[in-house]
Every structure is written in structure tokens, then in C-alpha cells.
Amino acid sequence: MSVPISKKIALTGGAGFWFTTAVEEAGLPSIMLTDGPHGVRRQVGSSDHVGLGEAAPATCFPPAVALSSTWSRKTLEEVGEALGDEAHALGVGILLGPGANIKRSPLCGRNFEYFSEDPYVTGELAGAFVKGVQSKGVGTSLKHFAANNQETDRMRRSSEVDERTLREIYLRGFGKVVKSAQPWTVMCSYNKVNGVPAAENRFLLTDILRDEWGFAGFVVSDWGAVHDRVKALKAGLDLQMPADGGVGDAAVANALEAADIDEATIDRAYGRIQRVLSRATAHADADRTTGWDVDAHHALARRVAEQCIVLLKNDGVLPLARDAKLAVVGEFARTPRYQGAGSSRVNPTRLDNALDAITALVGDEVPFAPGFATDPQEPVAIAREADVVIAFLGLGENHESEGYDRTTLDLPLEQLTLLEDILEVNQNVVVVLSNGSSVLVSPFADRVPAIVEGWLLGQAGGPAMADVLFGVVNPSGKLTETIPARPQDVPSYLHFPGDASGVRYGEGLFVGYRGYDAAATEVSYPFGHGLSYTTFAYSDLTVTATATGIDVTVTVTNTGQRMGREIVQAYVSIADSAVVRVPRELKGFADITLDPGRSGTVAITIEADDLAYWSPIHRRWVVEGGAYTVHVGASSRDLRLAGVVELPGNEPTAPATPQTTLGELMKAPQAAMVFQAALAGLFGDASDDPETRRIMADMPIATIAGFVGLQPQQLDDLLADANRAMGL
Ligand code: GLC
């Protein structure tokens, strides 16, 4: 049965807040799209996109800020599978996540929903998540495409990013997910990119997403991101959400009438949506007889939370003895901050807290004082009597959220004051943090024996934290974002969040550890850092160039007294590069779990594509030929071993022109020979003088020709000889 054009237009415009239009003629039911990413938020009453209306109970897993600290593709896929089951049970056809935006500044209010300051780990883990969800017949929506790295003025502001930075940093993780996992949908962001709204950005939605990456799904707008439906359709946006009372549909119909848009464009969007939605096995109107194993998913949430926890510092006070004389301070111990605020807010099936779990482990009541807003004397009183104080500190929901950014990296003043009061009477304080993005620990890190970064751990995070504190679980999480020592050290500090004229990504490639390393900036804790209750040694590194990249193997030995999991990281640098480079970049990681005294070999494959840089000159990805150093270690600043390999590269040989410099010519051996004789004739012995060569290296050959009266034809002949010698 043919589908009338009016129904095709309707399918591109959404129905209601969370649903697509049913197309009976195509046997296509209405499909529900809803958030994501770390739990299913199926609203049951009023609908909104900022987490106000109530949602049906679902498992609240740790948000991306914590999940990424597992550095485990397997864990991300497992969480995705569980979410796919819950989405299916709740009749959700497409889960709106994962969020893959780069953490350009720790001030971004929505960083809790994103993976990292690094595109490689973002792409690897978000791809695993997508595979997990979609293995259950439920789609995903990779978001927010693109360069949506702040909440300030997010619906209007233009992200001004040079193309190399945009591609290598802000798009690269998205590209990895599209190529490795083919998300059913990609969600365009609210903001502009270099002046063009993402919803109408053909460069992003068609040239890159489809023509370069081969994206085969459909593009859905962020909720309310479409301002010109016709322009959006033409640019490659397929589904406008939510429905807008038919205004957009009418605009498309009128544009068709006026030949401002052709039917093929409408067919294209309709076809993309129809093909994807026909794969959805969870239909909004299906009777939801199947549920899921709530207890099993809660247990998974707990097991995952254990892997998310990052032990930043431990002078030996951890793990705690169960008979230690303890005091627990901080409301977060009793009222956990376990997820972020906004559209991702989940109504958990249950919610555990650390205080109950600590009490259960200790087997007795533990002195507790909420601190903060209540009487500060009480926490100090119980701290004075304790051997060890566990201080649960962090950011409240009103400090970070979708919709607005933070204005400070500090913990709230009342918490810092409380900590000072406690340190006055007891220095044996274990600080436990709950926060969606890095906070400054420099004000107190040197004065406490242990700091545990718990991020936001989901509904089962409390017992997971207690198990880590008492050593029931050996922590293994590692940072996927740097913890800076000072706000002004953040590479984007001078360029965040911009103003009405736009936000300039002035730090370019030097975001996160790339910037801190380039400036040799001291940080509190570096990207990739995380301690264990055991120790690991690295040995026997091998680094081998292959036809598709670099193969790395390294032996890891558990040199401590208890089983542990180590996340081995591989960073790559290239010497004497022809282009601007950051010192080194993460290009591989793998984890290994070892019993005490045991060794194991970790294998990491680095793909050549991941080594490429975007050449604004050649307007393509280029793998530079040269000596690549692979640094392997436990963090970006705890690099244990290194090996060097030569890679041939694939950079195009640029033809010699009058503007080619002498230095560039001398680098191409065949061209050098041609010019060698000419230079000798022109400069005599001086032409071999290293200092002369050095002074002249950056001179275009036409300039040199001018100095020595070389005739234009002579120069052209020399250049022609050189290009022939180079096979051009
Ligand atoms: C929100 C968010 C997006 C979410 C959508 C639907 O504004 O930006 O991540 O999926 O709207 O709630």
C-alpha cells in the first residue's frame, strides 16, 4: 500500500513528546523514544525533557562519568544489554543515549552524562554501550552531535572550532561509535557549530556523518532544536522532536507546494526513519507483560559501581578494619548523590546508601553526623573520638546539572569549612567524593591520608563504596578526566563559556591532558590515574609495526598481596612531526585481573586510523611517516615502558612549487639531488654549510632564485626535474 506524502511528512515530525507517528500504510506502529542514558526514564504522567515529571521505576546505573572510570568495554556492553532489556519491557523503542561529548571544561554542568576529555576512550566505551543496548532490539541515539560542550546558552551559542580540532577531538569519538556500532540514530545538538545550527548543518549531518562515516540510521533533533524544519530536512536532519502541533509539517507541505523542497528529500528522511523503526521490537502500545529481573539488575548496578570507584590517594589508612573506631560525616553517606539532574533523571527501583552498608559491614551502629547545613559541632564531636573519620563530600544537585554550568571547581564552602573543623581534631580523614565532574582536591589533598572518587554511582553505589572502603572489593577505576590543581590551569579556562558572539575553542587540540602535558602543568591527579590495594609491575614490552597499525604486548605482574585489576594504557607520540602535535595521545587500553604474584600478557592493537591527523592542507586524514613511540603505563603520567616503531605513513607527496621551501625540498631525497647541483652552482661551498642551510631552510625556493638571479624558466625546469624525480 502506498504511503501518502502527508503521512511521510508526519513521520518526520514526531507525534506527542516521546512518540513517532504510526504509519498504518507501512505497517509501522508508533515508537517511543526516551531517555537514557544510564537508566530508562519512561514518563508516566506529564512529559518534559528536563526530568521534572515522574517516570516509571527503572534501574539507575552509574552515569557515564562513573562508567567511563571502569575503562571496561565489557562492562559498558553489559550495562547496555540490561538497559535494552528494561527499555524493551517498558515499551521504549529507542533509548536516548549515550552522550559522547568531550569534557572540554570540568565546569560543564552536564559532564556527568559524558565519558571523558579524550575521544579515544569515549568512542571505545560509548560504542560498547551502543552494541549492548541494540543487541536487544532497542535503538540508541548517539548525542549531542556536535561540539555541545557546555550548558551555558546551549540553545543558541555557536561553538567556534577550527576544523582539525573539531575532527580530531570533538567528532572523533562519535565517528568511532558510528563505524564500530552503527547507532540506530544520532541526535543533533542545540548549539551552532561555526555559526550554523547543528540541526541545519549539512557539513555535520551529511558530509561527515553519512558521506564520510557511512552512518545508516536517522538523525533526530534534540528536543526543540529545530527552528527551520525545511532547512533541517535539506541538511540531513530526519526527525524533528518533539511534535510541534503540526507547524513543521505544514511548513514542509507548503515548501513542497512552492517547490522549495523536493519530494525526494522527504522520501529520503521518511525512508531512513521507516527502515530503522521497522527494526524496533518494543512498541509503545504493546502490553508490557514482560518485566525484568529487578534484583539481578540491581546486583549488576552494584557490581558495576564497584568498578567505577577511583582510589586517588591512600597512605595506608585503607582498607579500613571492621573493628576500627569510626565516625561517618556528611549527608551524602545517608542521602546519596547517585545520578545527575535533568533529562537523564531515573526513578530508581531502589536506592541503597553507604551508611547502612557500613553499619552492616561493621556489625554495629557507627557514629554519624550529617554535617553541612546542620550543627557543625556534632561532626567535630564524633570526629574527635574516632580513629578514622570517613567524610562524604561532593556536589549537590543544585551545583551541577543539565541546563547550567558550574561557576567554581571548588567543593561548596560549607563542606570545606566542615573538613577544616574536622582536621583540627583528627587528621585521619578519608574523603569520599560524590560529583559529576572534577572538583578541586588541592585545598586538602596533602592533609588527608586517603581520597576516594566515587563520582555518581547509581542506585547501588552505597554498598559498592562501603565494600571498597573496607577492602571487600579492591578498587580498580581510573580517571578519564584530569583533576586540575587550579581552575586557571584548565586549558579551556580563558575560552569558557564564551559570550553571545560565540565560544571559541582557543585551546585547539590542547584539551584535557593534551593541554596539561603540553604546558607541563602540575595537576592534582592525571588522566588515567587510579590506585589499587595491590601493586603492578610492567615488563617485556613489544611494539611491532603491522600493515594496519601497531601491535603492543606487555607483561603485567601483580606484585602485591591481593587480587587486583589493572588498566593498561598505551599513549603514542611522534618525533619531528611536520604538524602541530600534542605530546602524546591515548590510542589503546586493556585491563587484566591477576592474583597476587601472577603475571599475564596484555595485548593492545593500535589502528592506523587512530594515528591519523586531519590535514587542513590536504583536506584529508593523514598518517604521518616517521618514528612513533608507544608509551605503556598505569596513567598518562605514570608511563612505565616505551618502544619505537617506524611507520611508512600515507601523507601525499606535495609537488614542488616555487613556494616550496629549501628545507622541504631537502627532506625529499630525489628533489634534494636535483637542487644540490643547482645550489652548489649558486652558492659554491657555502651551500653545504649547515648554518647556511639552517638559515635558508624556511626560504621558498622562488625567493632563493630571486637572490641569485635564476631566470623563471630555469626555476621552472628545476622544479619540473624535482617533481619528475619524485615521481609526480
Ligand atoms: C534534552 C537533552 C537530551 C534529551 C532530550 C529529551 O534537552 O538535551 O539529551 O535526550 O532533551 O529529553
Residues whose N, C-alpha, C, O or C-beta is under 5 A from the ligand:
A	BS01	GLC	D35 D48 H49 L96 D222 W223 S343
